[in-house]
Amino acid sequence: MYRLLLIDDDEALAGPLTQYLARFDLQLQAVTRPSAALARLAAERFDALILDGMLPEMDGFEFCKQLRASSEAWRDMPVLMLTARGDLTDRVVGLELGADDYLPKPFEPRELAARLQTILRRTRFVSAAAPSVVQPSSKLCFEGLEIDTARREVTCASGLVELTGTEYELLVMLAREPGKVFSRDDILNRLRGQEAELFTRAVDILVSRLRRKLEPLAALKTLRNAGYCFALPSK
């Protein structure tokens, strides 16, 4: 059974949602404030967070940003943002800050359960595939760039490159198949495990941010009306 932590100031939501998710072997605990969430994360193990966008103390976007920047063990925990702020800009911002998925309110509980199962299944697969020790084969080496997939670290001539979880996933996906062209929908479906719907613009934003962080390397190539590919030669 997976253990989930809900951070939402709507106290009436926790009870019905706890009962419903239990049908899918998802055990839900709930808090109403970010400070309480941090205390629970420090004291207990959780497999994923469900994070509201509008919270007291700080909003969910800021909480997600601080979570991903933390040095604690839970920094890579899957995050599903669940919020009434459902316009495209807010969804893109949530994904850029490191959320793994985004579901606007009002929502269908069955869709929430399906999305949680998807991100948990993807996390379990990555964990099972990760080597227990660092091996040379865990590194993707190119001219001017090295990606250590065991440590999830990216380095270039100027040193360590700080990436969000989504930026890192995008880079690794492209770098594993240099020269292969991925359409925007291909990228979103691979990263999110769901249909792209209105989120194809999110890929352009992610690629733009990743390009800036990798400058002056011309690592990502745009093919007009086709998509993107990784362009650095291997060492």
Sequence and secondary structure as in RCSB ss.txt:
>XXXX:A:sequence
MYRLLLIDDDEALAGPLTQYLARFDLQLQAVTRPSAALARLAAERFDALILDGMLPEMDGFEFCKQLRASSEAWR
DMPVLMLTARGDLTDRVVGLELGADDYLPKPFEPRELAARLQTILRRTRFVSAAAPSVVQPSSKLCFEGLEIDTA
RREVTCASGLVELTGTEYELLVMLAREPGKVFSRDDILNRLRGQEAELFTRAVDILVSRLRRKLEPLAALKTLRN
AGYCFALPSK
>XXXX:A:secstr
 EEEEEE S HHHHHHHHHHHGGGTEEEEEESSHHHHHHHHHHS  SEEEE SS SSS HHHHHHHHHH  SGGG
G  EEEEES  SHHHHHHHHHTT SEEEESS  HHHHHHHHHHHHHHHHHHHHHS SS  GGGEEEETTEEEETT
TTEEEETTEE    HHHHHHHHHHHTSTT  B HHHHHHHHHSS  TTTHHHHHHHHHHHHHHHTT   EEEETT
TEEEE   B 
